Structure formats: C-alpha cells, structure tokens
C-alpha cells in the first residue's frame, strides 16, 4: 500500500510540474464535450475527454499490471 501511495504522490508532483505544458493540450475542447454558456453561468461537461482519459488510464494500468 505504501508503494502505491508513493507512486501516486510522484505522479501528482509530475503533473503539477508539467501543468503549463499540459494545459496547452486540446483536452476539454474535443468534439462531444458539452459547453452551455448563459448570461451568468457556464455549464461544462467533458464527455469525450472523460472517455479518452479513462481509456488511456485503463490501457496504462493493463500494461503495467501484467
């Protein structure tokens, strides 16, 4: 369990350090992502982005779990 927590912590740090470059990726602006803008509110539901991220994470876990 402690090894898993250390790896998750290192991944969080890595994402934090890479955030300026990761923010430039078109994730969140893919076709299929729902954005509704009104006068005082904005509703954002990134369906396509969630499916893509889930598929990548599942693939990585499958590869490293072998």
C-alpha positions as CSV (number, residue, x, y, z in Angstrom):
1,X,0.0,0.0,0.0
2,X,2.8,2.5,0.8
3,X,4.5,1.8,-2.5
4,X,1.2,2.7,-4.3
5,X,0.8,5.9,-2.3
6,X,4.4,7.0,-3.1
7,X,3.8,6.3,-6.8
8,X,0.5,8.3,-6.8
9,X,2.3,11.1,-5.0
10,X,5.1,11.2,-7.5
11,X,2.6,11.3,-10.4
12,X,0.7,14.2,-8.8
13,X,4.0,16.1,-8.4
14,X,4.9,15.3,-12.1
15,X,1.5,16.5,-13.3
16,X,1.9,19.7,-11.2
17,X,5.3,20.4,-12.7
18,X,4.1,19.7,-16.3
19,X,0.9,21.6,-15.9
20,X,1.9,24.7,-18.0
21,X,2.5,22.4,-21.0
22,X,-0.4,20.0,-20.3
23,X,-2.7,23.0,-20.3
24,X,-2.0,23.6,-23.9
25,X,-3.3,20.2,-25.0
26,X,-6.8,20.3,-26.6
27,X,-8.3,18.2,-23.9
28,X,-11.6,19.7,-22.8
29,X,-12.2,21.2,-26.2
30,X,-12.9,17.9,-28.1
31,X,-16.0,17.3,-30.3
32,X,-18.6,15.8,-28.0
33,X,-17.7,17.9,-24.9
34,X,-20.8,19.9,-23.9
35,X,-20.5,23.6,-23.1
36,X,-23.6,25.7,-22.4
37,X,-23.0,29.4,-21.8
38,X,-25.7,31.7,-20.4
39,X,-25.6,35.2,-19.0
40,X,-24.3,34.4,-15.6
41,X,-23.4,30.7,-15.7
42,X,-21.4,28.3,-17.7
43,X,-22.1,24.5,-17.7
44,X,-19.3,22.3,-18.9
45,X,-19.5,18.5,-19.2
46,X,-16.4,17.0,-21.0
47,X,-17.9,13.6,-22.1
48,X,-15.4,12.9,-24.9
49,X,-12.4,14.0,-22.8
50,X,-13.5,11.7,-19.9
51,X,-13.8,8.7,-22.2
52,X,-10.4,9.4,-23.7
53,X,-8.7,9.8,-20.4
54,X,-10.4,6.7,-19.0
55,X,-9.3,4.7,-22.0
56,X,-5.7,5.9,-21.6
57,X,-5.6,5.2,-17.9
58,X,-7.1,1.7,-18.4
59,X,-4.6,0.9,-21.0
60,X,-1.7,2.0,-18.8
61,X,-3.0,0.0,-15.8
62,X,-3.4,-3.0,-18.0
63,X,0.1,-2.7,-19.4
64,X,1.8,-2.2,-16.1
65,X,-0.4,-4.8,-14.3
66,X,1.0,-7.6,-16.4
